[in-house]
């Protein structure tokens, strides 16, 4: 039975992140995190409010991309009824 093609070890991964004139040499987990974010550039660009959580352990990296809704602000009197008492009729 044929297995999957061999994947490189996490410690063998290498990459370069270039932003403007700055350059960083990345390896291991950092390569996976940046690579997976780059693969989701559309989501990152198009989502008005969101967060990214990176969980990593045991040679794996899992990114959680979470879209959020904007905060809804209301006046205190809406929640607490203000000076008027609500009728239960």
N, C-alpha and C positions, 0 to 999 in steps of 0.2 A: 504494500500500500504506500503510495507516494504522499509525503507530508507537504506542508506549505514550504515555499521557498524560504531559505534561511533569512531571517531579519538581522540587521546589525545590532550589536549590543548597544544599550543606551550610552555607555561610556565611549563608544566609537563614533557617535553622531557629532558632526561638526558643521558649523554654519557661520555666516557673516551677516550681521544686521547693519544696514547702512541707512542713516537718516541725515539728509543734507550732506554736509562734509564730514560728519562723524561716522566712525566705523567701530563695531564691537565684534570680537570673535566669540562665538557662542559654542557651547558643547553640552551634550547630555540633555537633561530636562529642559534647559533654556531653549534649545533648538526645537524640541517638540512643542513647547508652549507657543513660541512665536510662529512656528509653522502652522499650527492648528488655527491660530488667530488669523493668519494670512489667508488661510483657506476659507475663512468666514468673513472676509472683508466686506462683502455686501451687507451682511447682518449688522456688523459693527457700524458701518457708515449710515445705513438706513434706519436704524433703531434710535428714536429720539431720546429715550431714557432706558438705560439697562445696566446690567452689571455682568462681570465675568468672574467666575470663581475657578481657580485651578487647584485640583486635588491631585497630589502625586505621591506615590509610594510604590515600592516593589518594582521599579522599572517601568511604571505606567504613568501616563498623564491623562487626566480626564478634565475637560473644560465644561463648565456649566454656563451657558449663555442665557441670561434671564432678562426678559423684557418687562419693564415696569410701567405703571400708569402714573400720571402726574398726581401730585397731592391735591386733594380737594379741601379747600379752606371754607369754613362756615363761621358765622358769627356765634358767640356764646349763647345769645338768646334763642337761637334755633334749637340748640341742644337742651337748654334748661328752661325754655318757655318764657324767658324775659320776665316782665312784671305782670303779665296776664296769666290767669289760670285757665287751663284747658277745660272745656265742658265735656262731660261724659254722657250727655243726653243721647 
